[in-house]
Amino acid sequence: MSQYIAVLDQSARFIGERHNLPARLARYVILALRVQAERRQLAMLSDAQLEDIGVSRADADREAGRPLLDIPAHRRSMLNL
């Protein structure tokens, strides 16, 4: 999984700060895939690990079940679209 995230990060760096529509869409898709990978990692944590970070199993499952393009606003704001 970490290799997958590393590839996404490399892709984002390659696209850089270009402001044309294809680059903006590519950054959005890369962010969506990264968030989805993070959600999968959250869902794989044990109940004890979730308790350590203050997240219930129900909250973790709900977060993991969110749609691909449902990205939190604070993460979208980093894109400067």
PDB file with one MODEL, atoms N, CA, C and O in Angstrom:
MODEL        1
ATOM      1  N   MET A   1       0.822  -1.193   0.000  1.00  0.00           N
ATOM      2  CA  MET A   1       0.000   0.000   0.000  1.00  0.00           C
ATOM      3  C   MET A   1       0.866   1.256   0.000  1.00  0.00           C
ATOM      4  O   MET A   1       0.550   2.220  -0.698  1.00  0.00           O
ATOM      5  N   SER A   2       1.940   1.261   0.764  1.00  0.00           N
ATOM      6  CA  SER A   2       2.787   2.454   0.817  1.00  0.00           C
ATOM      7  C   SER A   2       3.456   2.725  -0.527  1.00  0.00           C
ATOM      8  O   SER A   2       3.721   3.880  -0.862  1.00  0.00           O
ATOM      9  N   GLN A   3       3.732   1.680  -1.300  1.00  0.00           N
ATOM     10  CA  GLN A   3       4.297   1.883  -2.637  1.00  0.00           C
ATOM     11  C   GLN A   3       3.287   2.580  -3.538  1.00  0.00           C
ATOM     12  O   GLN A   3       3.646   3.438  -4.344  1.00  0.00           O
ATOM     13  N   TYR A   4       2.013   2.201  -3.391  1.00  0.00           N
ATOM     14  CA  TYR A   4       0.938   2.807  -4.166  1.00  0.00           C
ATOM     15  C   TYR A   4       0.856   4.298  -3.855  1.00  0.00           C
ATOM     16  O   TYR A   4       0.732   5.116  -4.766  1.00  0.00           O
ATOM     17  N   ILE A   5       0.923   4.653  -2.587  1.00  0.00           N
ATOM     18  CA  ILE A   5       0.862   6.059  -2.184  1.00  0.00           C
ATOM     19  C   ILE A   5       2.096   6.804  -2.684  1.00  0.00           C
ATOM     20  O   ILE A   5       1.990   7.957  -3.101  1.00  0.00           O
ATOM     21  N   ALA A   6       3.249   6.172  -2.649  1.00  0.00           N
ATOM     22  CA  ALA A   6       4.471   6.809  -3.144  1.00  0.00           C
ATOM     23  C   ALA A   6       4.351   7.123  -4.631  1.00  0.00           C
ATOM     24  O   ALA A   6       4.794   8.183  -5.072  1.00  0.00           O
ATOM     25  N   VAL A   7       3.766   6.227  -5.404  1.00  0.00           N
ATOM     26  CA  VAL A   7       3.563   6.472  -6.834  1.00  0.00           C
ATOM     27  C   VAL A   7       2.617   7.643  -7.045  1.00  0.00           C
ATOM     28  O   VAL A   7       2.844   8.476  -7.922  1.00  0.00           O
ATOM     29  N   LEU A   8       1.559   7.712  -6.249  1.00  0.00           N
ATOM     30  CA  LEU A   8       0.628   8.840  -6.351  1.00  0.00           C
ATOM     31  C   LEU A   8       1.332  10.150  -6.033  1.00  0.00           C
ATOM     32  O   LEU A   8       1.114  11.153  -6.713  1.00  0.00           O
ATOM     33  N   ASP A   9       2.168  10.148  -5.013  1.00  0.00           N
ATOM     34  CA  ASP A   9       2.898  11.364  -4.646  1.00  0.00           C
ATOM     35  C   ASP A   9       3.864  11.783  -5.746  1.00  0.00           C
ATOM     36  O   ASP A   9       3.988  12.972  -6.041  1.00  0.00           O
ATOM     37  N   GLN A  10       4.549  10.819  -6.355  1.00  0.00           N
ATOM     38  CA  GLN A  10       5.452  11.125  -7.461  1.00  0.00           C
ATOM     39  C   GLN A  10       4.677  11.715  -8.632  1.00  0.00           C
ATOM     40  O   GLN A  10       5.138  12.661  -9.272  1.00  0.00           O
ATOM     41  N   SER A  11       3.500  11.161  -8.915  1.00  0.00           N
ATOM     42  CA  SER A  11       2.672  11.675 -10.002  1.00  0.00           C
ATOM     43  C   SER A  11       2.258  13.112  -9.730  1.00  0.00           C
ATOM     44  O   SER A  11       2.269  13.950 -10.632  1.00  0.00           O
ATOM     45  N   ALA A  12       1.895  13.394  -8.493  1.00  0.00           N
ATOM     46  CA  ALA A  12       1.493  14.752  -8.132  1.00  0.00           C
ATOM     47  C   ALA A  12       2.657  15.723  -8.301  1.00  0.00           C
ATOM     48  O   ALA A  12       2.469  16.838  -8.789  1.00  0.00           O
ATOM     49  N   ARG A  13       3.853  15.308  -7.902  1.00  0.00           N
ATOM     50  CA  ARG A  13       5.029  16.174  -8.079  1.00  0.00           C
ATOM     51  C   ARG A  13       5.326  16.402  -9.560  1.00  0.00           C
ATOM     52  O   ARG A  13       5.740  17.495  -9.946  1.00  0.00           O
ATOM     53  N   PHE A  14       5.121  15.388 -10.384  1.00  0.00           N
ATOM     54  CA  PHE A  14       5.366  15.500 -11.819  1.00  0.00           C
ATOM     55  C   PHE A  14       4.424  16.525 -12.442  1.00  0.00           C
ATOM     56  O   PHE A  14       4.831  17.322 -13.288  1.00  0.00           O
ATOM     57  N   ILE A  15       3.175  16.500 -12.022  1.00  0.00           N
ATOM     58  CA  ILE A  15       2.187  17.434 -12.565  1.00  0.00           C
ATOM     59  C   ILE A  15       2.496  18.852 -12.113  1.00  0.00           C
ATOM     60  O   ILE A  15       2.312  19.809 -12.865  1.00  0.00           O
ATOM     61  N   GLY A  16       2.966  18.976 -10.886  1.00  0.00           N
ATOM     62  CA  GLY A  16       3.396  20.277 -10.372  1.00  0.00           C
ATOM     63  C   GLY A  16       2.265  21.264 -10.206  1.00  0.00           C
ATOM     64  O   GLY A  16       1.129  20.883  -9.924  1.00  0.00           O
ATOM     65  N   GLU A  17       2.575  22.518 -10.379  1.00  0.00           N
ATOM     66  CA  GLU A  17       1.625  23.602 -10.124  1.00  0.00           C
ATOM     67  C   GLU A  17       0.988  24.141 -11.399  1.00  0.00           C
ATOM     68  O   GLU A  17       0.520  25.280 -11.425  1.00  0.00           O
ATOM     69  N   ARG A  18       0.966  23.337 -12.451  1.00  0.00           N
ATOM     70  CA  ARG A  18       0.324  23.806 -13.680  1.00  0.00           C
ATOM     71  C   ARG A  18      -1.148  24.094 -13.393  1.00  0.00           C
ATOM     72  O   ARG A  18      -1.772  23.426 -12.570  1.00  0.00           O
ATOM     73  N   HIS A  19      -1.686  25.083 -14.073  1.00  0.00           N
ATOM     74  CA  HIS A  19      -3.057  25.501 -13.789  1.00  0.00           C
ATOM     75  C   HIS A  19      -4.015  25.224 -14.937  1.00  0.00           C
ATOM     76  O   HIS A  19      -5.145  25.712 -14.922  1.00  0.00           O
ATOM     77  N   ASN A  20      -3.592  24.453 -15.929  1.00  0.00           N
ATOM     78  CA  ASN A  20      -4.520  24.133 -16.999  1.00  0.00           C
ATOM     79  C   ASN A  20      -5.490  23.057 -16.528  1.00  0.00           C
ATOM     80  O   ASN A  20      -5.223  22.368 -15.543  1.00  0.00           O
ATOM     81  N   LEU A  21      -6.596  22.912 -17.212  1.00  0.00           N
ATOM     82  CA  LEU A  21      -7.659  22.014 -16.779  1.00  0.00           C
ATOM     83  C   LEU A  21      -7.198  20.560 -16.634  1.00  0.00           C
ATOM     84  O   LEU A  21      -7.502  19.935 -15.618  1.00  0.00           O
ATOM     85  N   PRO A  22      -6.477  20.000 -17.611  1.00  0.00           N
ATOM     86  CA  PRO A  22      -6.044  18.601 -17.435  1.00  0.00           C
ATOM     87  C   PRO A  22      -5.169  18.389 -16.200  1.00  0.00           C
ATOM     88  O   PRO A  22      -5.293  17.368 -15.524  1.00  0.00           O
ATOM     89  N   ALA A  23      -4.299  19.332 -15.902  1.00  0.00           N
ATOM     90  CA  ALA A  23      -3.431  19.211 -14.722  1.00  0.00           C
ATOM     91  C   ALA A  23      -4.251  19.309 -13.445  1.00  0.00           C
ATOM     92  O   ALA A  23      -4.005  18.571 -12.491  1.00  0.00           O
ATOM     93  N   ARG A  24      -5.222  20.212 -13.419  1.00  0.00           N
ATOM     94  CA  ARG A  24      -6.071  20.353 -12.237  1.00  0.00           C
ATOM     95  C   ARG A  24      -6.897  19.092 -12.003  1.00  0.00           C
ATOM     96  O   ARG A  24      -7.036  18.636 -10.869  1.00  0.00           O
ATOM     97  N   LEU A  25      -7.441  18.537 -13.075  1.00  0.00           N
ATOM     98  CA  LEU A  25      -8.207  17.295 -12.948  1.00  0.00           C
ATOM     99  C   LEU A  25      -7.316  16.148 -12.485  1.00  0.00           C
ATOM    100  O   LEU A  25      -7.722  15.339 -11.651  1.00  0.00           O
ATOM    101  N   ALA A  26      -6.114  16.081 -13.021  1.00  0.00           N
ATOM    102  CA  ALA A  26      -5.176  15.021 -12.628  1.00  0.00           C
ATOM    103  C   ALA A  26      -4.845  15.130 -11.137  1.00  0.00           C
ATOM    104  O   ALA A  26      -4.809  14.120 -10.435  1.00  0.00           O
ATOM    105  N   ARG A  27      -4.602  16.357 -10.651  1.00  0.00           N
ATOM    106  CA  ARG A  27      -4.314  16.532  -9.222  1.00  0.00           C
ATOM    107  C   ARG A  27      -5.503  16.110  -8.362  1.00  0.00           C
ATOM    108  O   ARG A  27      -5.325  15.521  -7.296  1.00  0.00           O
ATOM    109  N   TYR A  28      -6.716  16.413  -8.830  1.00  0.00           N
ATOM    110  CA  TYR A  28      -7.912  16.034  -8.073  1.00  0.00           C
ATOM    111  C   TYR A  28      -8.044  14.512  -8.007  1.00  0.00           C
ATOM    112  O   TYR A  28      -8.329  13.958  -6.946  1.00  0.00           O
ATOM    113  N   VAL A  29      -7.840  13.844  -9.129  1.00  0.00           N
ATOM    114  CA  VAL A  29      -7.936  12.380  -9.155  1.00  0.00           C
ATOM    115  C   VAL A  29      -6.850  11.754  -8.285  1.00  0.00           C
ATOM    116  O   VAL A  29      -7.115  10.794  -7.561  1.00  0.00           O
ATOM    117  N   ILE A  30      -5.647  12.281  -8.348  1.00  0.00           N
ATOM    118  CA  ILE A  30      -4.551  11.760  -7.519  1.00  0.00           C
ATOM    119  C   ILE A  30      -4.887  11.926  -6.046  1.00  0.00           C
ATOM    120  O   ILE A  30      -4.664  11.015  -5.249  1.00  0.00           O
ATOM    121  N   LEU A  31      -5.424  13.091  -5.680  1.00  0.00           N
ATOM    122  CA  LEU A  31      -5.810  13.305  -4.288  1.00  0.00           C
ATOM    123  C   LEU A  31      -6.918  12.333  -3.881  1.00  0.00           C
ATOM    124  O   LEU A  31      -6.879  11.776  -2.783  1.00  0.00           O
ATOM    125  N   ALA A  32      -7.898  12.127  -4.750  1.00  0.00           N
ATOM    126  CA  ALA A  32      -8.998  11.203  -4.442  1.00  0.00           C
ATOM    127  C   ALA A  32      -8.466   9.793  -4.220  1.00  0.00           C
ATOM    128  O   ALA A  32      -8.906   9.106  -3.298  1.00  0.00           O
ATOM    129  N   LEU A  33      -7.530   9.357  -5.049  1.00  0.00           N
ATOM    130  CA  LEU A  33      -6.953   8.019  -4.891  1.00  0.00           C
ATOM    131  C   LEU A  33      -6.133   7.926  -3.610  1.00  0.00           C
ATOM    132  O   LEU A  33      -6.141   6.895  -2.938  1.00  0.00           O
ATOM    133  N   ARG A  34      -5.429   8.995  -3.275  1.00  0.00           N
ATOM    134  CA  ARG A  34      -4.627   8.989  -2.040  1.00  0.00           C
ATOM    135  C   ARG A  34      -5.535   8.908  -0.808  1.00  0.00           C
ATOM    136  O   ARG A  34      -5.265   8.153   0.127  1.00  0.00           O
ATOM    137  N   VAL A  35      -6.609   9.692  -0.822  1.00  0.00           N
ATOM    138  CA  VAL A  35      -7.553   9.675   0.299  1.00  0.00           C
ATOM    139  C   VAL A  35      -8.196   8.297   0.412  1.00  0.00           C
ATOM    140  O   VAL A  35      -8.382   7.783   1.515  1.00  0.00           O
ATOM    141  N   GLN A  36      -8.535   7.698  -0.729  1.00  0.00           N
ATOM    142  CA  GLN A  36      -9.121   6.357  -0.710  1.00  0.00           C
ATOM    143  C   GLN A  36      -8.140   5.345  -0.110  1.00  0.00           C
ATOM    144  O   GLN A  36      -8.548   4.479   0.663  1.00  0.00           O
ATOM    145  N   ALA A  37      -6.868   5.444  -0.452  1.00  0.00           N
ATOM    146  CA  ALA A  37      -5.858   4.542   0.120  1.00  0.00           C
ATOM    147  C   ALA A  37      -5.738   4.746   1.629  1.00  0.00           C
ATOM    148  O   ALA A  37      -5.609   3.778   2.378  1.00  0.00           O
ATOM    149  N   GLU A  38      -5.779   5.990   2.071  1.00  0.00           N
ATOM    150  CA  GLU A  38      -5.720   6.276   3.507  1.00  0.00           C
ATOM    151  C   GLU A  38      -6.937   5.704   4.228  1.00  0.00           C
ATOM    152  O   GLU A  38      -6.827   5.193   5.343  1.00  0.00           O
ATOM    153  N   ARG A  39      -8.091   5.795   3.584  1.00  0.00           N
ATOM    154  CA  ARG A  39      -9.303   5.237   4.188  1.00  0.00           C
ATOM    155  C   ARG A  39      -9.210   3.721   4.313  1.00  0.00           C
ATOM    156  O   ARG A  39      -9.645   3.145   5.311  1.00  0.00           O
ATOM    157  N   ARG A  40      -8.641   3.078   3.295  1.00  0.00           N
ATOM    158  CA  ARG A  40      -8.452   1.621   3.369  1.00  0.00           C
ATOM    159  C   ARG A  40      -7.512   1.258   4.505  1.00  0.00           C
ATOM    160  O   ARG A  40      -7.748   0.289   5.226  1.00  0.00           O
ATOM    161  N   GLN A  41      -6.446   2.035   4.667  1.00  0.00           N
ATOM    162  CA  GLN A  41      -5.513   1.781   5.759  1.00  0.00           C
ATOM    163  C   GLN A  41      -6.206   1.955   7.105  1.00  0.00           C
ATOM    164  O   GLN A  41      -5.973   1.171   8.024  1.00  0.00           O
ATOM    165  N   LEU A  42      -7.043   2.960   7.231  1.00  0.00           N
ATOM    166  CA  LEU A  42      -7.792   3.184   8.469  1.00  0.00           C
ATOM    167  C   LEU A  42      -8.685   1.985   8.771  1.00  0.00           C
ATOM    168  O   LEU A  42      -8.768   1.543   9.917  1.00  0.00           O
ATOM    169  N   ALA A  43      -9.345   1.463   7.756  1.00  0.00           N
ATOM    170  CA  ALA A  43     -10.249   0.327   7.947  1.00  0.00           C
ATOM    171  C   ALA A  43      -9.504  -0.933   8.369  1.00  0.00           C
ATOM    172  O   ALA A  43     -10.088  -1.814   9.000  1.00  0.00           O
ATOM    173  N   MET A  44      -8.224  -1.030   8.028  1.00  0.00           N
ATOM    174  CA  MET A  44      -7.441  -2.226   8.355  1.00  0.00           C
ATOM    175  C   MET A  44      -6.864  -2.189   9.769  1.00  0.00           C
ATOM    176  O   MET A  44      -6.327  -3.193  10.239  1.00  0.00           O
ATOM    177  N   LEU A  45      -6.966  -1.049  10.454  1.00  0.00           N
ATOM    178  CA  LEU A  45      -6.434  -0.961  11.812  1.00  0.00           C
ATOM    179  C   LEU A  45      -7.262  -1.830  12.756  1.00  0.00           C
ATOM    180  O   LEU A  45      -8.463  -2.018  12.560  1.00  0.00           O
ATOM    181  N   SER A  46      -6.605  -2.347  13.767  1.00  0.00           N
ATOM    182  CA  SER A  46      -7.304  -3.143  14.780  1.00  0.00           C
ATOM    183  C   SER A  46      -8.109  -2.208  15.683  1.00  0.00           C
ATOM    184  O   SER A  46      -7.896  -0.995  15.691  1.00  0.00           O
ATOM    185  N   ASP A  47      -9.027  -2.788  16.434  1.00  0.00           N
ATOM    186  CA  ASP A  47      -9.820  -1.988  17.365  1.00  0.00           C
ATOM    187  C   ASP A  47      -8.927  -1.287  18.392  1.00  0.00           C
ATOM    188  O   ASP A  47      -9.198  -0.149  18.773  1.00  0.00           O
ATOM    189  N   ALA A  48      -7.870  -1.959  18.837  1.00  0.00           N
ATOM    190  CA  ALA A  48      -6.946  -1.356  19.807  1.00  0.00           C
ATOM    191  C   ALA A  48      -6.219  -0.160  19.185  1.00  0.00           C
ATOM    192  O   ALA A  48      -6.042   0.867  19.839  1.00  0.00           O
ATOM    193  N   GLN A  49      -5.802  -0.293  17.930  1.00  0.00           N
ATOM    194  CA  GLN A  49      -5.122   0.813  17.257  1.00  0.00           C
ATOM    195  C   GLN A  49      -6.073   1.989  17.056  1.00  0.00           C
ATOM    196  O   GLN A  49      -5.690   3.145  17.237  1.00  0.00           O
ATOM    197  N   LEU A  50      -7.318   1.686  16.680  1.00  0.00           N
ATOM    198  CA  LEU A  50      -8.301   2.754  16.518  1.00  0.00           C
ATOM    199  C   LEU A  50      -8.552   3.463  17.845  1.00  0.00           C
ATOM    200  O   LEU A  50      -8.680   4.687  17.889  1.00  0.00           O
ATOM    201  N   GLU A  51      -8.621   2.694  18.915  1.00  0.00           N
ATOM    202  CA  GLU A  51      -8.831   3.285  20.239  1.00  0.00           C
ATOM    203  C   GLU A  51      -7.675   4.219  20.586  1.00  0.00           C
ATOM    204  O   GLU A  51      -7.886   5.280  21.173  1.00  0.00           O
ATOM    205  N   ASP A  52      -6.453   3.826  20.225  1.00  0.00           N
ATOM    206  CA  ASP A  52      -5.278   4.660  20.500  1.00  0.00           C
ATOM    207  C   ASP A  52      -5.375   6.032  19.838  1.00  0.00           C
ATOM    208  O   ASP A  52      -4.893   7.023  20.385  1.00  0.00           O
ATOM    209  N   ILE A  53      -5.998   6.087  18.661  1.00  0.00           N
ATOM    210  CA  ILE A  53      -6.102   7.366  17.952  1.00  0.00           C
ATOM    211  C   ILE A  53      -7.458   8.037  18.162  1.00  0.00           C
ATOM    212  O   ILE A  53      -7.739   9.083  17.578  1.00  0.00           O
ATOM    213  N   GLY A  54      -8.303   7.417  19.011  1.00  0.00           N
ATOM    214  CA  GLY A  54      -9.576   8.023  19.364  1.00  0.00           C
ATOM    215  C   GLY A  54     -10.660   7.912  18.310  1.00  0.00           C
ATOM    216  O   GLY A  54     -11.515   8.790  18.195  1.00  0.00           O
ATOM    217  N   VAL A  55     -10.625   6.821  17.535  1.00  0.00           N
ATOM    218  CA  VAL A  55     -11.617   6.609  16.488  1.00  0.00           C
ATOM    219  C   VAL A  55     -12.341   5.301  16.773  1.00  0.00           C
ATOM    220  O   VAL A  55     -11.705   4.289  17.067  1.00  0.00           O
ATOM    221  N   SER A  56     -13.658   5.318  16.689  1.00  0.00           N
ATOM    222  CA  SER A  56     -14.416   4.085  16.913  1.00  0.00           C
ATOM    223  C   SER A  56     -14.414   3.241  15.646  1.00  0.00           C
ATOM    224  O   SER A  56     -14.154   3.752  14.556  1.00  0.00           O
ATOM    225  N   ARG A  57     -14.700   1.969  15.784  1.00  0.00           N
ATOM    226  CA  ARG A  57     -14.785   1.082  14.619  1.00  0.00           C
ATOM    227  C   ARG A  57     -15.884   1.566  13.678  1.00  0.00           C
ATOM    228  O   ARG A  57     -15.715   1.531  12.459  1.00  0.00           O
ATOM    229  N   ALA A  58     -17.003   2.014  14.233  1.00  0.00           N
ATOM    230  CA  ALA A  58     -18.107   2.503  13.393  1.00  0.00           C
ATOM    231  C   ALA A  58     -17.678   3.729  12.582  1.00  0.00           C
ATOM    232  O   ALA A  58     -18.004   3.840  11.400  1.00  0.00           O
ATOM    233  N   ASP A  59     -16.947   4.648  13.219  1.00  0.00           N
ATOM    234  CA  ASP A  59     -16.457   5.834  12.501  1.00  0.00           C
ATOM    235  C   ASP A  59     -15.468   5.441  11.406  1.00  0.00           C
ATOM    236  O   ASP A  59     -15.521   5.984  10.302  1.00  0.00           O
ATOM    237  N   ALA A  60     -14.570   4.506  11.699  1.00  0.00           N
ATOM    238  CA  ALA A  60     -13.593   4.058  10.716  1.00  0.00           C
ATOM    239  C   ALA A  60     -14.290   3.396   9.534  1.00  0.00           C
ATOM    240  O   ALA A  60     -13.936   3.646   8.382  1.00  0.00           O
ATOM    241  N   ASP A  61     -15.275   2.557   9.814  1.00  0.00           N
ATOM    242  CA  ASP A  61     -16.015   1.892   8.733  1.00  0.00           C
ATOM    243  C   ASP A  61     -16.801   2.897   7.900  1.00  0.00           C
ATOM    244  O   ASP A  61     -16.870   2.776   6.677  1.00  0.00           O
ATOM    245  N   ARG A  62     -17.397   3.892   8.565  1.00  0.00           N
ATOM    246  CA  ARG A  62     -18.150   4.923   7.848  1.00  0.00           C
ATOM    247  C   ARG A  62     -17.209   5.726   6.942  1.00  0.00           C
ATOM    248  O   ARG A  62     -17.540   6.012   5.792  1.00  0.00           O
ATOM    249  N   GLU A  63     -16.045   6.083   7.467  1.00  0.00           N
ATOM    250  CA  GLU A  63     -15.069   6.834   6.667  1.00  0.00           C
ATOM    251  C   GLU A  63     -14.577   5.996   5.487  1.00  0.00           C
ATOM    252  O   GLU A  63     -14.444   6.505   4.374  1.00  0.00           O
ATOM    253  N   ALA A  64     -14.309   4.731   5.726  1.00  0.00           N
ATOM    254  CA  ALA A  64     -13.815   3.846   4.662  1.00  0.00           C
ATOM    255  C   ALA A  64     -14.861   3.631   3.576  1.00  0.00           C
ATOM    256  O   ALA A  64     -14.513   3.336   2.432  1.00  0.00           O
ATOM    257  N   GLY A  65     -16.130   3.773   3.918  1.00  0.00           N
ATOM    258  CA  GLY A  65     -17.196   3.556   2.955  1.00  0.00           C
ATOM    259  C   GLY A  65     -17.589   4.777   2.148  1.00  0.00           C
ATOM    260  O   GLY A  65     -18.490   4.704   1.311  1.00  0.00           O
ATOM    261  N   ARG A  66     -16.924   5.901   2.388  1.00  0.00           N
ATOM    262  CA  ARG A  66     -17.257   7.118   1.647  1.00  0.00           C
ATOM    263  C   ARG A  66     -16.879   6.957   0.178  1.00  0.00           C
ATOM    264  O   ARG A  66     -15.919   6.253  -0.135  1.00  0.00           O
ATOM    265  N   PRO A  67     -17.617   7.598  -0.726  1.00  0.00           N
ATOM    266  CA  PRO A  67     -17.321   7.490  -2.162  1.00  0.00           C
ATOM    267  C   PRO A  67     -15.947   8.058  -2.525  1.00  0.00           C
ATOM    268  O   PRO A  67     -15.399   8.894  -1.806  1.00  0.00           O
ATOM    269  N   LEU A  68     -15.414   7.601  -3.625  1.00  0.00           N
ATOM    270  CA  LEU A  68     -14.075   7.990  -4.083  1.00  0.00           C
ATOM    271  C   LEU A  68     -13.905   9.504  -4.161  1.00  0.00           C
ATOM    272  O   LEU A  68     -12.904  10.038  -3.684  1.00  0.00           O
ATOM    273  N   LEU A  69     -14.857  10.189  -4.749  1.00  0.00           N
ATOM    274  CA  LEU A  69     -14.702  11.626  -4.965  1.00  0.00           C
ATOM    275  C   LEU A  69     -15.183  12.476  -3.799  1.00  0.00           C
ATOM    276  O   LEU A  69     -15.224  13.701  -3.907  1.00  0.00           O
ATOM    277  N   ASP A  70     -15.545  11.851  -2.694  1.00  0.00           N
ATOM    278  CA  ASP A  70     -15.957  12.572  -1.491  1.00  0.00           C
ATOM    279  C   ASP A  70     -14.705  12.885  -0.673  1.00  0.00           C
ATOM    280  O   ASP A  70     -14.325  12.144   0.234  1.00  0.00           O
ATOM    281  N   ILE A  71     -14.084  13.999  -1.023  1.00  0.00           N
ATOM    282  CA  ILE A  71     -12.833  14.405  -0.388  1.00  0.00           C
ATOM    283  C   ILE A  71     -13.143  15.527   0.600  1.00  0.00           C
ATOM    284  O   ILE A  71     -13.852  16.469   0.247  1.00  0.00           O
ATOM    285  N   PRO A  72     -12.631  15.449   1.825  1.00  0.00           N
ATOM    286  CA  PRO A  72     -12.888  16.518   2.805  1.00  0.00           C
ATOM    287  C   PRO A  72     -12.433  17.884   2.279  1.00  0.00           C
ATOM    288  O   PRO A  72     -11.435  17.990   1.567  1.00  0.00           O
ATOM    289  N   ALA A  73     -13.178  18.912   2.641  1.00  0.00           N
ATOM    290  CA  ALA A  73     -12.906  20.270   2.143  1.00  0.00           C
ATOM    291  C   ALA A  73     -11.494  20.731   2.476  1.00  0.00           C
ATOM    292  O   ALA A  73     -10.847  21.380   1.654  1.00  0.00           O
ATOM    293  N   HIS A  74     -11.007  20.400   3.676  1.00  0.00           N
ATOM    294  CA  HIS A  74      -9.667  20.870   4.037  1.00  0.00           C
ATOM    295  C   HIS A  74      -8.594  20.223   3.163  1.00  0.00           C
ATOM    296  O   HIS A  74      -7.529  20.811   2.972  1.00  0.00           O
ATOM    297  N   ARG A  75      -8.846  19.036   2.634  1.00  0.00           N
ATOM    298  CA  ARG A  75      -7.893  18.392   1.723  1.00  0.00           C
ATOM    299  C   ARG A  75      -8.028  18.999   0.316  1.00  0.00           C
ATOM    300  O   ARG A  75      -7.021  19.201  -0.363  1.00  0.00           O
ATOM    301  N   ARG A  76      -9.259  19.292  -0.126  1.00  0.00           N
ATOM    302  CA  ARG A  76      -9.457  19.892  -1.449  1.00  0.00           C
ATOM    303  C   ARG A  76      -8.848  21.281  -1.522  1.00  0.00           C
ATOM    304  O   ARG A  76      -8.345  21.684  -2.571  1.00  0.00           O
ATOM    305  N   SER A  77      -8.889  22.019  -0.417  1.00  0.00           N
ATOM    306  CA  SER A  77      -8.371  23.388  -0.417  1.00  0.00           C
ATOM    307  C   SER A  77      -6.871  23.423  -0.686  1.00  0.00           C
ATOM    308  O   SER A  77      -6.346  24.446  -1.127  1.00  0.00           O
ATOM    309  N   MET A  78      -6.181  22.327  -0.428  1.00  0.00           N
ATOM    310  CA  MET A  78      -4.737  22.270  -0.685  1.00  0.00           C
ATOM    311  C   MET A  78      -4.429  22.275  -2.186  1.00  0.00           C
ATOM    312  O   MET A  78      -3.306  22.583  -2.584  1.00  0.00           O
ATOM    313  N   LEU A  79      -5.406  21.941  -3.009  1.00  0.00           N
ATOM    314  CA  LEU A  79      -5.180  21.846  -4.448  1.00  0.00           C
ATOM    315  C   LEU A  79      -5.138  23.199  -5.155  1.00  0.00           C
ATOM    316  O   LEU A  79      -4.585  23.316  -6.248  1.00  0.00           O
ATOM    317  N   ASN A  80      -5.719  24.209  -4.534  1.00  0.00           N
ATOM    318  CA  ASN A  80      -5.789  25.551  -5.152  1.00  0.00           C
ATOM    319  C   ASN A  80      -6.390  25.472  -6.542  1.00  0.00           C
ATOM    320  O   ASN A  80      -5.841  26.024  -7.495  1.00  0.00           O
ATOM    321  N   LEU A  81      -7.519  24.785  -6.657  1.00  0.00           N
ATOM    322  CA  LEU A  81      -8.188  24.678  -7.952  1.00  0.00           C
ATOM    323  C   LEU A  81      -8.947  25.957  -8.224  1.00  0.00           C
ATOM    324  O   LEU A  81      -9.588  26.085  -9.267  1.00  0.00           O
TER     325      LEU A  81
ENDMDL
END
